[in-house]
Amino acid sequence: MWSQNISSLLAVCPHNGSYFTFSIELTARYRSQGYHAVRHHHRFGGFSHTPYVATWNVWWHPQRPFNEEHPGTEGRGQGGGSISKAWNILYHLGGNGPWVEKVDGVVQKGIAPPLGCKIEQVHLMSRHAERYPTKKAGIRLMKVVNRIRSAKTPLKGDLAFANTWKYFTTDPKLQLEHLTTTGPFAGTLGAFTTGVRLRTRYAHLFHSSPPQETHPSNTSKTRFWSCDCPRVADTARYFALGFFGHDWRTRASHQIIPEEVSRGADTLTPGDTCLGYLWDGEKGHGYGWAMLDVYRHTYIPAIMERLAKQNPEVQWEEEEIWAMQELCGFETTVRGASKWCDVFTRDEWLQFEYARDVIHYYRAGPGNPYGAAMGWLYLNATTNLLLQGPDAGTMFFSFVHDGDIVPLFAALDLFPDNEHLPVTHIPPNRNWRTSQSVPMGARVIFELLNCGDESDYDSAGAGNKPHHFVRVNVNDGIVAVPGCDDGPGRSCELGRWAERVRKRGEDVGRFGDVCGVEGDERGISFLHQRWDGEREREREEQGEGEREDECHNLSRTPFSRGELIKAKGRTLINN
């Protein structure tokens, strides 16, 4: 899939991608506004006469759900899928939809460095870009589709459109689990555009020469990392194409870290290696889904009753209603919009959004006893690099799953609420919002700011210099670290950041102790810009193959007790 997609992408980049890069970046300005904002761009005043603003016609899709030739098909149903100044469905899909900017809880407008500061080092942890459903989710969705197809009478009311609606995958075997490739929210496009955005933002770091050792090919390469799930590895490659250029392999080295339980603490995906998390049947990786089941009972029965009145001959199950709500986001990533969004009211979407918050909060976030300890691995590794300053390297890009970013939030205690999320109602003014923190293509960036006159780093690193600060960027929204936000632009002074991370490590517990991985105290060893000779050569050359089965433990059947015992023994071996 990667080779086919990259060929198509390069085919429209005849001059080192310059024209395509320009077009994508302009179009991407509307990604968080959604389909209607692009289609009706003339409403935005000054943009109406500029020839470079893309209209929906540019993204014409033969199966797009809203068709200019049939205007009467628009605006039906409950209207929950609309996009206006007061409501944007893309902000209520709970991570099942396209990337959106974070707007709640941000501390400044824009992402420019504070006045008098410059960015000297960046750490990116990114979720894979927009994808088709996983295989398990695909089964849920197809159950609904098959029931519609087998209905003896046409559906009426809010579901009338489904009588002629066509499913959005043409080849499920090749598409499920992988990045989407069509429409304005295509995952391939989103990953490439992210690379272009960050190249634009951090061009001064790209052109700097970090003191890294020479690659065996006698070139200085920037290392970047991903797990071995195909959609994540492909996201990393499309990003590299946008950031480094079409010849990115001559400038960068893609390091693939397998999602193997035997890696212990030396991993990008701790949810695959924390044995207690995998083994605990009550509060392990299934805890979020158990809490979701409780919360779903508070709002889905009312939807079932409404749809039953419109179609008495069809009795939908609770899981099928949930799947219908999932269809909205997944179809949108493929076709740019979805009529499934309008089956539900705005209140019902707020409830779905909160249901997705509950899943992540208890699956690997602050409500899970293993979450913060898993996230502390990456937090600690990046903090050590921040303390070393740009001498350790200027750019560190890592690509993972949403289930690996959520533990990082928990470890840093970035979005704290006074109490754990309830499963009986939606609490007012909550800070934990999955839609804006881990949408598809989500990115969390730690930026090292130099806000003083001195630019040199002594042998002790930057930790004792008060003019160095850490700023947190979540989906292009600058957020404050609770209790450490009195630096420029609400940033956190580097020494205080390091102390906070150390203290959080004590509070959440050592990974080996919490997860039951005896003797594994190494932490992450691969996150650096040094070339370690033969071992690194093997990792780069052999790491280009990815797994072909389902990705990540949060989508897979849990390991058996025997497998975990074997894995526990392997973690004691230096791998």
C-alpha positions, -999 to 999 in steps of 0.1 A, spaced: 0 0 0 28 24 9 46 20 -25 14 26 -44 4 56 -24 38 72 -26 40 67 -64 7 85 -67 18 113 -44 51 119 -62 34 119 -96 20 153 -88 52 166 -73 73 172 -104 95 199 -88 106 184 -55 70 186 -43 70 225 -42 36 230 -60 19 201 -42 32 213 -8 18 247 -14 -16 234 -24 -19 210 4 -9 236 31 -36 260 19 -63 233 17 -53 220 51 -63 254 66 -98 242 63 -94 207 77 -107 216 111 -136 235 96 -150 205 78 -169 199 46 -193 228 47 -167 254 55 -147 243 24 -178 241 2 -192 275 12 -158 292 15 -173 324 -1 -189 332 32 -155 341 46 -153 375 30 -118 382 18 -112 346 6 -140 347 -20 -119 362 -48 -86 344 -42 -80 317 -68 -59 294 -46 -87 286 -21 -99 250 -29 -137 245 -32 -154 212 -26 -154 206 -64 -116 201 -61 -124 172 -38 -152 158 -59 -160 122 -47 -183 100 -67 -199 88 -35 -199 120 -15 -230 120 7 -240 156 -1 -244 161 -39 -250 194 -57 -270 176 -83 -295 165 -57 -297 195 -32 -329 181 -17 -309 154 0 -292 179 23 -303 190 57 -325 160 67 -324 140 99 -317 154 133 -290 179 121 -262 168 144 -238 166 115 -239 203 107 -210 227 108 -215 263 118 -201 290 141 -220 274 170 -215 237 162 -188 216 145 -194 178 144 -157 172 140 -152 183 176 -175 157 190 -163 124 174 -142 113 203 -111 105 183 -130 87 156 -128 115 131 -103 138 113 -77 159 130 -89 191 146 -71 219 164 -73 221 202 -94 251 212 -105 244 248 -80 251 275 -54 268 253 -34 297 269 -26 318 239 -36 325 204 -13 310 178 18 289 182 46 314 177 73 313 204 69 340 231 86 373 224 123 370 230 124 332 229 135 307 203 129 270 200 160 249 203 147 213 205 114 196 198 99 163 207 68 151 187 46 121 197 20 117 170 -9 93 166 -12 77 132 -32 98 106 -68 92 96 -76 55 90 -103 31 81 -119 12 109 -100 -16 126 -111 -51 118 -131 -54 150 -148 -21 145 -154 -30 109 -173 -61 120 -195 -39 142 -202 -16 114 -209 -43 88 -235 -58 112 -255 -27 109 -250 -25 71 -261 -61 67 -293 -55 88 -302 -26 66 -296 -46 34 -317 -75 47 -346 -53 58 -379 -64 43 -393 -29 40 -375 4 32 -364 24 63 -382 56 70 -374 88 90 -339 95 100 -326 63 84 -343 67 51 -311 77 34 -296 42 43 -319 25 17 -295 37 -11 -264 44 10 -232 25 1 -205 14 25 -173 34 22 -148 6 18 -144 -10 -16 -118 -36 -6 -121 -43 32 -92 -67 32 -68 -40 20 -84 -10 36 -94 -19 71 -67 -9 96 -49 13 71 -48 50 63 -75 65 43 -65 78 8 -94 99 -5 -111 132 3 -99 163 22 -94 142 54 -73 115 38 -48 101 62 -20 100 36 -26 137 30 -29 146 67 5 129 75 22 146 46 7 180 55 19 176 91 54 171 78 51 203 57 37 222 86 65 212 110 91 218 83 78 253 80 76 258 118 110 243 126 130 251 95 158 266 116 162 232 134 163 213 102 191 235 88 211 232 120 237 206 124 232 186 156 264 168 167 252 133 158 275 105 147 279 96 111 256 71 95 274 41 78 265 57 44 287 86 54 258 110 57 243 128 88 208 114 92 180 124 115 165 94 132 127 92 137 107 64 152 74 44 148 60 12 161 56 -16 135 18 -13 129 15 -6 91 -7 25 95 17 40 120 48 32 100 31 46 69 22 78 88 58 82 97 69 78 61 43 103 47 54 127 74 90 122 64 81 130 28 65 163 38 93 172 63 125 160 46 114 159 10 110 132 -16 146 120 -10 140 117 27 158 84 30 191 102 22 184 126 51 166 106 77 165 71 92 132 55 100 136 33 131 108 8 137 103 -3 173 83 -36 173 51 -38 194 64 -69 213 56 -77 249 92 -88 253 106 -53 250 95 -44 285 102 -7 293 123 -2 261 93 6 239 71 32 223 40 12 230 39 4 267 4 -9 265 19 -39 247 45 -46 273 30 -38 307 22 -73 318 -1 -63 347 -21 -41 323 -25 -70 298 -32 -96 325 -56 -76 348 -91 -86 338 -107 -60 360 -88 -27 356 -64 -35 328 -67 -27 291 -104 -37 291 -114 -13 319 -124 15 296 -148 -6 276 -164 -19 308 -170 17 320 -183 25 286 -209 -2 288 -222 14 320 -224 49 306 -240 38 272 -271 27 291 -277 63 301 -284 76 266 -286 50 239 -320 35 250 -337 68 242 -322 68 207 -334 32 202 -369 43 212 -369 72 188 -357 51 158 -382 23 168 -411 47 164 -400 56 129 -394 19 120 -414 -4 143 -405 -35 123 -367 -30 131 -355 -34 167 -320 -21 169 -295 -33 196 -275 -10 218 -242 -19 201 -258 -12 167 -267 23 177 -231 28 189 -219 15 156 -241 40 137 -225 68 156 -190 54 148 -200 53 111 -203 91 111 -166 97 118 -152 68 98 -171 77 67 -161 114 71 -125 105 70 -131 87 36 -157 109 19 -154 142 36 -189 140 53 -215 115 63 -252 114 65 -249 91 95 -240 122 115 -274 137 109 -292 106 123 -285 120 158 -291 152 177 -265 175 190 -272 164 225 -267 128 214 -234 137 199 -223 153 232 -232 120 249 -212 100 223 -183 124 227 -183 119 265 -186 81 261 -154 82 241 -138 103 269 -148 76 293 -132 49 272 -98 66 271 -99 79 306 -103 44 321 -85 24 294 -51 40 296 -56 75 311 -58 89 347 -86 65 356 -65 35 349 -40 23 376 -14 14 350 -18 44 326 5 70 342 34 46 348 32 35 312 33 71 300 62 81 323 86 61 302 85 85 272 81 115 295 113 106 314 133 99 282 124 132 266 131 151 298 166 137 298 171 150 263 156 184 271 181 187 300 210 180 276 197 206 252 204 208 214 238 191 218 217 159 221 199 167 189 172 192 179 144 170 165 128 138 178 97 126 160 78 95 172 46 79 158 23 57 178 -14 50 187 -39 70 207 -35 44 234 1 54 238 -5 92 239 -32 90 265 -8 75 291 16 104 284 -12 129 294 -18 109 326 19 108 334 22 146 331 -12 152 347 -19 176 319 -57 177 319 -66 171 356 -102 169 369 -112 171 405 -128 137 404 -127 107 382 -151 109 353 -186 96 363 -205 71 342 -239 83 352 -239 118 336 -217 143 318 -199 165 344 -198 203 337 -165 220 327 -144 188 324 -108 191 312 -105 156 298 -117 158 261 -107 131 238 -120 148 206 -94 176 210 -66 156 225 -63 124 205 -81 128 172 -67 109 143 -33 125 135 -31 139 170 3 154 179 19 164 212 50 185 210 74 194 238 94 225 228 126 236 245 126 274 246 157 296 250 145 329 264 178 345 273 209 359 257 231 329 263 230 302 237 258 279 249 253 247 269 279 237 293 288 201 301 262 200 328 234 206 303 207 233 304 192 223 337 207 252 358 200 279 333 168 299 342 163 311 307 153 277 294 117 266 294 95 238 282 63 246 263 36 220 255 17 221 222 -13 197 218 -28 198 183 -16 233 177 -30 246 209 -5 258 236 -15 243 270 -2 250 304 13 224 327 -7 226 360 14 241 387 43 250 364 32 277 340 48 310 351 74 311 323 71 330 290 38 321 272 28 300 303 57 277 297 74 257 325 110 265 336 132 236 326 145 228 361 110 228 375 98 206 346 125 181 354 117 181 391 80 177 383 87 147 361 109 131 388 82 136 414 55 122 391 77 92 386 77 86 423 39 92 426 28 69 397 53 42 404 82 25 385 71 8 354 87 -25 364 69 -25 398 35 -14 385 35 -37 355 52 -67 371 82 -67 348 109 -78 372 144 -66 366 135 -43 338 149 -9 348 165 2 315 137 25 302 138 37 266 172 33 250 166 41 214 155 77 216 187 95 206 204 109 176 237 90 179 246 62 155 254 31 175 272 12 148 263 -23 138 233 -27 161 217 4 147 224 -7 112 206 -39 118 176 -21 133 172 2 104 176 -24 76 155 -51 92 129 -28 108 113 -19 75 89 -48 76 57 -44 95 32 -67 110 2 -77 89 -22 -86 117 -43 -62 138 -23 -35 155 -18 -27 192 -31 -46 222 -61 -24 226 -75 -38 194 -63 -74 199 -74 -103 219 -55 -102 253 -24 -124 257 -30 -157 274 -15 -163 308 10 -187 293 22 -161 268 26 -135 295 46 -158 317 69 -166 287 72 -129 279 79 -121 315 109 -144 313 121 -129 281 122 -94 295 151 -104 317 172 -111 286 191 -82 270 173 -77 237 
